[in-house]
Amino acid sequence: MQGTCAVRSFSCRNFFERRKNHDETTKKLDEIVKNTKLKKDIGVRYMKSWEIARDYIEEGREEGREEGRKEGREEERKNTEAAIKRAEAAEERVKELEAMLSSKS
């Protein structure tokens, strides 16, 4: 049992030492971030880069929409052509059947 307590004690000390180092590192990083945020030129550059990225995203979406519309129009054209062919074939069959009926009368 004593060995277990010694391991736990070491683990606890190790944990708290790591936590202390982590807290110090976090504080340093937080200070760097705060100082960076205070610089006006950094904020302006960040906002500009955000606007540029947003413009690229919107441009990509619009290109995707246009491509989708184009594909949709092409698909609709194909569907229309197929429907016209079916209608023409049906009209031909009706004419054939009408001719058969009129020849029997």
Secondary structure, 3 states (H helix, E strand, C coil): CHHHHHHHHHHHHHHHHHHHHHHHHHHHHHHHHHHHHHCHHHHHHHHHHHHHHHHHHHHHHHHHHHHHHHHHHHHHHHHHHHHHHHHHHHHHHHHHHHHHHHHHC
